[in-house]
Amino acid sequence: MLRIFIHDQVPVTSFVLEGKLVGPWVKELEKSWESALASYPSRMMLVDLADVSFIDSDGRALLARMREKGARLLSTGVLINAIVAEIDTEHQIRQSHEVNT
């Protein structure tokens, strides 16, 4: 189970997640994020993963897409920190390749 709390406060839309980002909950987060992006395309998006205990491969892929679109990922805990660090590293590598080409 995953709880998704959305806080729309200028200048940031925050998604506070609690639980496991797995299975059907990935689609729910994706819908919420896409809706927020459509409503506020220039607003900063923040994903708070402090209370997330597990992320499956689909959840990780969604977080990577969110990061590519400019979302900031906040995390605590060894497992989630490692996933976020990996996503950030991949994002930085892609950005440096775009600059160099």
C-alpha positions in Angstrom: 0.0 0.0 0.0 1.1 3.5 -0.7 -0.3 6.8 0.6 0.2 9.8 -1.6 -0.3 13.3 -0.1 -0.1 16.2 -2.6 0.7 19.7 -1.3 0.2 22.4 -3.9 1.9 25.4 -2.4 3.5 28.0 -4.6 6.3 27.7 -5.7 6.4 23.9 -5.1 4.1 20.9 -5.6 5.1 18.3 -3.1 4.3 14.6 -3.3 4.7 13.0 0.1 4.8 9.2 -0.2 4.3 6.6 2.6 4.6 2.9 2.2 5.7 0.9 -0.8 6.0 2.3 -4.3 5.0 -1.0 -6.1 2.5 -2.4 -8.6 -0.7 -0.4 -9.1 0.5 2.4 -6.7 3.1 3.3 -9.3 0.3 4.1 -11.8 -1.5 6.1 -9.2 1.6 8.3 -8.5 2.1 8.7 -12.2 -1.4 9.9 -12.8 -1.1 12.4 -9.9 2.2 13.6 -11.2 1.0 14.0 -14.8 -2.0 15.9 -13.6 0.1 18.3 -11.5 2.5 18.8 -14.5 -0.4 19.6 -16.8 -1.9 22.1 -14.2 1.5 23.7 -13.2 4.1 23.0 -15.9 6.6 25.5 -14.6 6.2 24.7 -10.9 9.0 22.8 -9.1 8.0 19.3 -8.2 9.3 17.6 -5.0 8.9 13.9 -4.2 9.4 13.1 -0.5 10.4 9.5 -0.1 11.3 9.7 3.6 8.5 7.2 4.6 8.9 4.9 1.6 10.1 1.4 2.6 10.5 -0.2 -0.8 10.5 0.7 -4.5 10.1 -1.9 -7.3 11.5 -1.6 -10.8 8.4 0.2 -12.2 8.5 2.6 -9.3 12.2 3.3 -9.9 11.6 3.8 -13.6 8.8 6.4 -12.7 11.1 8.2 -10.3 13.8 8.4 -13.0 11.2 9.9 -15.5 10.1 12.3 -12.8 13.8 13.3 -12.2 14.3 13.7 -15.9 11.4 16.2 -16.0 13.0 18.2 -13.2 11.4 16.7 -10.1 13.6 16.7 -7.0 13.8 13.5 -5.0 14.2 13.6 -1.2 15.0 10.4 0.7 16.2 8.9 4.0 17.3 5.4 4.8 20.0 3.4 3.2 17.9 1.5 0.5 15.9 4.5 -0.7 19.0 6.8 -0.6 20.9 4.3 -2.8 18.1 4.3 -5.3 17.8 8.1 -5.4 21.6 8.4 -5.7 21.6 6.0 -8.6 18.8 7.9 -10.4 20.6 11.2 -9.8 23.9 9.9 -11.2 22.1 8.5 -14.3 20.4 11.9 -14.7 23.8 13.8 -14.5 25.4 11.5 -17.0 22.6 12.0 -19.5 22.8 15.8 -19.0 26.6 15.8 -19.5 26.2 13.7 -22.7 23.6 16.2 -24.0 25.9 19.1 -23.3 28.8 17.4 -25.1 26.9 16.5 -28.2 
